[in-house]
Every structure is written in structure tokens, then in C-alpha cells.
Amino acid sequence: MSCPICQRAAVPDYRPFCSRRCADIDLGNWLKGSYALPADTPEDFENNKEDAPSPEQKPH
């Protein structure tokens, strides 16, 4: 298996990565949202969002 960041051979301690550096790069990509999947927002999404209870409202 090769490292998904730099393509070098994976090291068991950092699998599937080759080093802590590549593992940290991957984590940074996740945190920045680089791996987010594009989504099509339904037309009625905004309408449904307005109908949803706000976080301040508690269910009865």
C-alpha cells in the first residue's frame, strides 16, 4: 500500500501513511474541508430550514 499523500510505501506505525508528517497533512485537509463532497441543495432546503426549531427552542 502506498501513502495517499506522497505515494511512498506505508509504514505500519502510521498506516496508511508513510510518516507522521503525511498523517498530519491529511488531518489538516479534513479539518479545512478539502475532502468535502459537493452536494446539490434541494430547492426547498431554505424553506425547510426556516421551519426547523431554533437551538434556543426546547421541545415540550
C-alpha positions in Angstrom: 0.0 0.0 0.0 1.3 3.5 -0.8 0.8 6.7 1.2 -2.2 8.6 -0.2 -0.3 11.9 0.3 3.1 11.3 -1.2 2.8 7.8 -2.7 5.8 6.3 -0.7 5.5 2.9 0.9 3.3 3.0 4.0 4.8 2.4 7.5 2.9 0.2 9.9 3.0 2.8 12.7 1.4 5.4 10.5 -0.6 3.2 8.2 -1.9 4.1 5.6 0.6 6.9 5.6 4.4 6.8 5.4 5.1 9.3 8.2 3.6 11.5 10.9 4.0 14.4 8.5 1.8 12.9 5.9 -0.8 11.9 8.5 -0.8 15.5 9.8 -1.2 16.8 6.2 -4.2 14.5 5.7 -5.8 15.6 9.1 -5.3 19.2 8.0 -7.1 18.6 4.8 -10.0 17.1 6.7 -10.2 20.0 9.1 -10.0 22.6 6.2 -12.8 20.8 4.4 -10.7 19.9 1.4 -12.3 16.4 1.3 -15.9 17.7 1.4 -18.2 16.2 -1.2 -20.1 18.7 -3.4 -23.9 18.5 -2.8 -26.9 19.7 -4.7 -29.1 21.6 -2.3 -32.8 20.9 -2.9 -34.8 24.0 -3.8 -37.0 23.7 -0.7 -34.0 23.4 1.6 -34.1 27.0 2.6 -37.9 26.8 3.3 -37.4 23.7 5.5 -34.5 25.3 7.3 -36.8 28.3 8.3 -39.4 25.9 9.6 -37.0 24.0 11.8 -36.9 24.9 15.5 -34.0 27.1 16.6 -31.5 25.8 19.1 -32.9 28.0 21.8 -36.4 26.4 21.4 -36.8 23.3 23.6 -39.4 20.6 22.7 -42.4 20.4 25.0 
